[in-house]
Amino acid sequence: MSSGHLGLFSGVGLVVANMVGAGVFLSGGFMSQSMTPGEIMLSWVVGAVIALCGAYAYAGIATQNEASGGEYRYLHDHLHPFLGYVSGWASLLIGFSATIAIDAYAAGAFLQRVWGGVNPKVVGFALLVGLTVAHAFQLNTSRWMQNTLVFLKFGLVSAFVGIGLVLGSHVWPTWSPPSPPTSELTNFASNQYWIAFAFSGWNASIYIANEFKNPKRDVPRAMLIGCGSVGILYLIINAIVVANLTPDTAIGVAAYDSEKVTLAHLVMQSILGDGAANLVSIAAFFVFASATSAMVMLGPRVYAAMADDGLLPAIFKTQEGSPPKAGLTLQFVVAFALLVGSSILEIVSSASIVLMISSALTASILVFGRIESSHLQRAAAVTYAGACAMILAFGTWSVTSFGVVGAILFFAAVGYGLGKRN
């Protein structure tokens, strides 16, 4: 039994907070340009099944490895230390820092939609500073703040869903996409990038496993309960979106870097008008502040695990009962650099690819039989890893995405070599 301070409730809240971010409020707008309403809903069902397979496979690993560190720890311990190190660098550069930058920018963008003079990058920077400082205090303070943001997020998202279900359209939409694809299979697979990014975060509890009171029991349960709950929520949100928007309206999110509009804003505008849409955008600030907070909290635990193995400087180690202040500082610097210098949509694409590769490799621990697992867990791992491989094979890799993956491999190889030498 661990001496940690987190219970199942906090674990589920952390997973939900980590999952519900920018992805679900952007993806449908892009998907509507080449997919029918039925195809969009089917895509989200498939995405939910893939995520649940991943969560179930990870649960099999979590019952036998109670250490914090996420994919880094699992790959390092059960496949090869270098693969773990690559995953750790992916977490630092993309998995956490880039996602933090995306959600912090999104929070500011929603405020700009209401008050045009607001600079979303300035708001994002202020949010990064505030959350980093808050999580650098005592662990109980960090947990209290995170749980409060989760409660607030739950209430705001529930209000959006309630209004959409009660006052929105109840007629199945008949619109057709303006740009039908030449290949249905390729289009279906490539659009899973957006869904994979929206579902990323179901594994949140493994990054902070040894801070649970009973990690062997609660870490797997937090992943499965959180992932299943968010999967249902995503299906409801997307049903509301396709019923109340047309492709011509939903494509407004394509200009996200300049227009700062989300599907939630457009749906409320369609149902209740501009005033309600502005309230939704203000509420969205707090929704994405919660997602940003969850990521800020988790990332440094990976860097601490790498430091424990001698693959990062000892300053990134954590003391029992103390927050990982050095890791929080490093993560802030990387996230700030991405916030200032990158296109949000390019970051989303690159983050989806890197996260998918890392999680597919982790699921392969069960595929290769590196730890004991049930037949059902291995089947889930095969399904998840195979789905990730198919999405990567059919998707379109941009020059930026190749550059991101190449940079991670380069830094990982150099850092791993230096770490082993030392």
SVG drawing of the C-alpha trace seen along z (x, -y; Angstrom):
<svg xmlns="http://www.w3.org/2000/svg" viewBox="-36 -46 67 61">
<polyline fill="none" stroke="black" stroke-width="0.4" points="0.0,0.0 1.3,-3.4 1.6,-6.4 0.2,-8.7 -2.6,-11.2 -4.8,-10.6 -7.9,-8.5 -10.1,-7.1 -12.2,-10.3 -9.2,-12.5 -7.8,-10.0 -11.0,-10.0 -11.2,-13.8 -7.6,-14.1 -8.3,-11.8 -11.5,-13.8 -9.7,-17.1 -6.8,-15.9 -9.1,-14.6 -11.6,-17.3 -9.7,-20.1 -9.5,-21.8 -9.9,-18.7 -13.6,-17.9 -14.5,-21.6 -12.6,-21.8 -12.5,-18.4 -16.1,-18.3 -15.7,-21.5 -12.9,-20.0 -14.5,-16.5 -17.8,-18.1 -16.0,-19.2 -15.5,-15.6 -17.8,-13.4 -21.5,-13.0 -23.2,-13.3 -23.4,-9.5 -19.7,-9.1 -18.7,-11.7 -20.6,-9.9 -19.3,-6.5 -15.7,-8.0 -16.2,-9.1 -17.6,-5.7 -14.6,-4.0 -12.3,-6.5 -14.0,-5.7 -13.5,-2.0 -9.8,-2.5 -9.2,-4.6 -11.0,-2.1 -8.8,0.7 -5.8,-1.4 -7.0,-2.1 -7.7,1.6 -4.3,2.6 -2.6,0.0 -4.6,1.2 -3.0,4.6 0.5,2.9 -0.5,0.6 -1.5,3.5 2.1,4.7 4.0,1.5 3.0,-1.0 5.7,-3.6 5.0,-7.1 6.4,-8.2 3.8,-7.0 5.0,-5.6 8.6,-6.5 8.5,-4.2 6.6,-1.3 8.8,-1.3 12.0,-1.8 11.2,1.1 9.5,3.6 10.9,3.0 14.1,1.0 15.5,-2.0 16.1,-3.9 12.5,-3.6 11.5,-4.9 13.9,-7.8 12.5,-8.7 9.0,-8.6 10.2,-10.9 11.5,-13.4 8.2,-13.2 6.4,-13.9 8.6,-16.9 8.5,-18.5 5.0,-17.5 3.0,-15.2 2.7,-17.8 4.3,-21.0 2.6,-21.3 -0.8,-20.3 -0.3,-22.8 0.4,-25.5 -2.7,-24.5 -5.1,-24.6 -3.6,-27.8 -3.9,-29.5 -7.4,-28.2 -8.4,-29.7 -7.2,-33.1 -8.7,-32.7 -12.2,-32.2 -11.9,-35.4 -10.8,-37.2 -13.9,-36.0 -15.9,-38.0 -13.5,-40.9 -11.7,-41.7 -8.8,-43.5 -7.6,-40.5 -4.4,-38.9 -4.8,-35.1 -1.0,-34.5 -0.8,-37.0 -3.7,-35.4 -2.1,-32.0 1.2,-33.2 -0.5,-34.5 -2.4,-31.2 0.9,-29.2 2.6,-31.4 -0.3,-31.1 -0.8,-27.4 2.9,-26.6 3.3,-28.6 0.1,-27.0 1.3,-23.5 4.8,-24.4 3.1,-24.7 2.3,-21.8 0.8,-18.7 -2.4,-19.1 -2.8,-22.6 -2.2,-21.3 -4.8,-18.6 -7.4,-21.0 -7.0,-23.4 -7.2,-20.7 -10.4,-19.1 -12.0,-22.6 -11.3,-23.2 -12.7,-19.7 -16.0,-20.5 -16.2,-23.8 -15.5,-22.1 -18.1,-19.4 -20.8,-22.0 -20.0,-24.2 -19.8,-21.2 -23.0,-19.8 -24.8,-23.2 -23.7,-23.2 -24.9,-19.6 -28.2,-20.3 -29.0,-23.3 -28.0,-21.5 -30.2,-18.5 -33.3,-20.5 -33.3,-23.5 -31.3,-22.3 -32.5,-20.5 -33.9,-17.0 -34.0,-16.2 -31.3,-14.0 -29.3,-16.3 -29.5,-15.7 -26.6,-18.0 -23.8,-16.6 -20.1,-17.5 -18.9,-20.1 -15.7,-18.1 -16.5,-14.4 -13.3,-12.3 -12.0,-10.1 -11.2,-7.4 -13.6,-6.7 -11.1,-4.5 -8.2,-7.0 -10.5,-9.9 -11.9,-7.9 -8.4,-7.0 -6.9,-10.5 -9.8,-12.1 -9.0,-9.8 -6.0,-12.1 -8.4,-14.7 -10.2,-12.2 -7.0,-10.6 -5.9,-14.1 -9.3,-14.7 -9.1,-11.4 -5.5,-11.8 -5.3,-12.0 -7.1,-8.8 -3.8,-7.6 -3.3,-10.5 -3.3,-8.5 -0.2,-6.5 2.0,-9.6 1.3,-10.1 0.7,-6.5 2.8,-6.4 0.9,-9.4 -2.2,-7.3 -3.1,-5.7 -3.8,-2.4 -2.2,-2.6 -2.7,1.1 -6.4,0.7 -7.2,-2.9 -4.8,-3.8 -6.5,-1.2 -10.0,-2.1 -9.3,-5.9 -8.3,-5.3 -11.2,-3.0 -13.9,-5.0 -12.6,-8.4 -12.1,-7.2 -15.6,-5.6 -17.3,-8.6 -15.6,-11.0 -16.3,-8.8 -20.1,-9.0 -19.7,-12.8 -18.0,-13.2 -20.7,-11.3 -23.4,-13.5 -21.4,-16.7 -20.9,-15.6 -24.5,-14.7 -25.4,-18.2 -22.9,-19.7 -24.0,-17.8 -27.6,-18.4 -27.3,-22.2 -24.5,-23.2 -24.0,-22.9 -20.5,-22.4 -20.7,-26.1 -21.0,-27.2 -18.7,-24.6 -15.8,-25.4 -15.4,-28.6 -13.0,-26.7 -10.6,-26.2 -9.5,-29.8 -8.9,-29.1 -5.6,-30.8 -7.1,-34.1 -10.8,-33.8 -10.7,-32.1 -14.1,-30.4 -15.1,-26.9 -18.0,-24.7 -19.5,-25.3 -19.7,-29.0 -21.2,-28.4 -23.8,-25.9 -25.0,-28.3 -25.1,-31.1 -27.3,-28.9 -29.6,-28.0 -29.8,-31.1 -28.0,-33.9 -24.8,-36.0 -25.3,-36.6 -25.4,-32.9 -22.5,-32.2 -20.4,-34.8 -21.2,-33.3 -20.2,-29.9 -16.8,-31.3 -16.3,-32.8 -17.1,-29.5 -14.8,-27.8 -11.9,-29.7 -12.4,-27.8 -12.9,-24.5 -9.5,-24.8 -7.8,-26.3 -8.8,-23.0 -7.2,-21.0 -4.1,-23.1 -3.8,-22.6 -4.0,-18.8 -1.2,-18.8 1.0,-21.1 0.5,-18.9 1.4,-15.6 4.3,-16.4 7.1,-16.9 6.5,-13.5 7.9,-12.0 11.0,-14.2 11.4,-13.1 11.3,-9.4 13.9,-10.0 16.1,-11.8 15.7,-8.9 17.3,-6.7 20.2,-9.1 18.9,-10.1 18.2,-13.7 20.1,-15.9 19.5,-15.1 17.8,-18.5 14.7,-17.1 14.3,-14.5 11.5,-15.0 11.6,-14.6 8.8,-12.7 5.8,-14.9 7.3,-17.9 6.2,-19.1 8.7,-18.7 9.7,-22.4 12.6,-22.0 10.4,-20.0 7.6,-22.5 10.1,-25.3 11.5,-23.3 8.0,-22.5 6.9,-26.1 9.9,-27.3 9.1,-24.7 5.4,-25.4 6.0,-29.1 8.3,-28.8 5.6,-26.7 2.9,-29.2 4.8,-32.1 6.2,-30.6 4.0,-28.0 0.7,-27.5 -1.8,-25.8 -3.2,-23.5 0.4,-22.4 1.0,-21.6 -2.3,-19.5 -1.2,-17.4 2.3,-16.8 1.1,-16.1 -1.4,-13.5 1.3,-11.6 3.9,-11.6 1.4,-10.6 0.0,-7.8 3.5,-6.3 4.4,-6.4 1.1,-4.8 1.2,-2.1 4.7,-1.1 3.5,-0.9 0.5,1.3 3.0,3.6 4.5,4.5 1.4,6.8 1.5,7.8 5.1,9.1 4.3,10.8 6.8,8.8 4.6,9.0 1.8,11.4 -1.6,10.4 -5.0,12.0 -6.1,13.0 -8.6,10.1 -5.9,7.6 -3.6,8.8 -6.5,8.6 -7.1,5.0 -3.4,4.2 -3.3,5.8 -6.5,3.8 -5.1,0.6 -1.6,0.9 -3.0,2.1 -5.5,-0.9 -2.7,-3.3 -0.6,-1.8 -3.4,-2.0 -4.2,-5.6 -0.5,-6.6 -0.3,-4.7 -3.3,-6.3 -2.8,-9.8 -1.0,-12.7 2.4,-13.6 3.3,-17.2 6.8,-18.5 6.4,-19.9 5.3,-16.5 8.4,-14.9 10.5,-17.6 9.0,-17.1 9.5,-13.4 13.1,-13.8 13.9,-16.4 12.6,-14.1 14.7,-11.2 17.8,-13.4 17.6,-14.9 16.7,-11.5 19.7,-9.8 22.1,-12.5 20.7,-12.8 20.6,-9.0 24.2,-8.7 25.3,-11.4 23.2,-10.0 24.6,-6.5 28.2,-7.8 27.6,-9.8"/>
</svg>
